[in-house]
Every structure is written in structure tokens, then in C-alpha cells.
Amino acid sequence: MENPPPFELDQVLVEYDGPQIVTLRGVDGLHLGIASDEDDAYVRWIYAPLTETELRALLDGTGALRDVMHKPWVYVVDVDHDGVPVHAWQYPGEQLRDDDLPARGALLPKAVRNELGAKPSM
């Protein structure tokens, strides 16, 4: 995939020295984005399709982040430090390495769940 598909940042869910977990909207719907790696040139993001039911489960603390990433396909997107997507490809979510995923059973932080869980569905 030469040009990354267009995604628009919807909401930053977790930020630590820059966004780490976000929701995005693309031509094919809502996605969960997780920053999985970084070097001097790029931040590698994984964008997985996200249903409203999965989003609600994440916000309620009943759904694990890792589970959302195990989809038939995800986008892997390298974004430069100016925020410009440079490389992107589709990849089978089930084949992502453990190092690229949140820990098994990891939930959104409780503070995020408390803040966003009371808000209406996005």
C-alpha cells in the first residue's frame, strides 16, 4: 500500500510523551490506534477496526485492548515525528507479535474509563 488510507484523529485516550492510544475515523469506520514502537524516524501504529460495542466494552472495563487488535486485518502505519503517515500496509491481526500488543488482559487505564465511560457513545 503506497499511500496510507486517510484517518482522522477522533480522540486521544492515553497520552504519555505524545499519544499512545487513540480512536480514529477512516473511510471504513472507527479504529483503535495503538503506538507499538518508535525509533528516530517513525512511530509505528497499529489501527484495528473498532465497533461501538467494543468501544463500550473498553470504556466499561470489560474489554481488553489486546482483544480488539486480533482482527482478520489491521493497518500498520509508520508516522514520522511531524505526524505524517509515511508507510502503511494491511496485516493479519492474529499474526501480530506479542511485543507489538498491549499485555494480555490490559484495560484502558481506570482514570480514562472513569472520565470517558460516563460520556455518550462516540
JOGIKA-V780771 format. One record per pair of residues at least 24 apart in sequence whose C-alpha atoms are under 7 Angstrom apart, sorted by the first residue. I is the first residue (numbers start at 0). J is the second residue. D is the distance in Angstrom with one decimal. If there is no record, write none. Layout:
# JOGIKA-V780771
i=I j=J d=D
i=I j=J d=D
This chain:
# JOGIKA-V780771
i=0 j=87 d=6.0
i=0 j=88 d=5.3
i=1 j=86 d=6.9
i=2 j=86 d=7.0
i=2 j=87 d=6.9
i=3 j=84 d=6.5
i=3 j=86 d=6.4
i=3 j=87 d=5.0
i=12 j=111 d=6.7
i=35 j=99 d=5.1
i=35 j=100 d=6.7
i=40 j=79 d=5.9
i=40 j=80 d=6.7
i=41 j=77 d=5.7
i=41 j=78 d=5.2
i=41 j=79 d=4.4
i=41 j=80 d=6.0
i=42 j=77 d=5.7
i=42 j=78 d=5.2
i=42 j=79 d=6.3
i=43 j=75 d=6.9
i=43 j=76 d=5.7
i=43 j=77 d=4.5
i=43 j=78 d=6.3
i=44 j=75 d=5.8
i=44 j=76 d=5.1
i=44 j=77 d=6.2
i=45 j=73 d=6.7
i=45 j=74 d=5.7
i=45 j=75 d=4.7
i=45 j=76 d=6.3
i=46 j=73 d=5.7
i=46 j=74 d=5.0
i=46 j=75 d=6.4
i=47 j=73 d=4.8
i=47 j=74 d=6.5
i=57 j=106 d=6.9
i=57 j=107 d=6.4
i=58 j=112 d=4.9
i=58 j=115 d=6.7
i=58 j=116 d=5.0
i=59 j=112 d=6.5
i=59 j=116 d=6.1
i=60 j=106 d=6.2
i=60 j=107 d=7.0
i=60 j=112 d=6.9
i=62 j=106 d=6.8
i=63 j=104 d=5.3
i=63 j=105 d=5.5
i=63 j=106 d=4.9
i=64 j=101 d=6.5
i=64 j=105 d=6.1
i=64 j=106 d=5.8
i=64 j=107 d=7.0
i=65 j=100 d=6.1
i=65 j=101 d=5.5
i=65 j=102 d=6.9
i=65 j=103 d=6.3
i=68 j=92 d=5.9
i=69 j=93 d=5.0
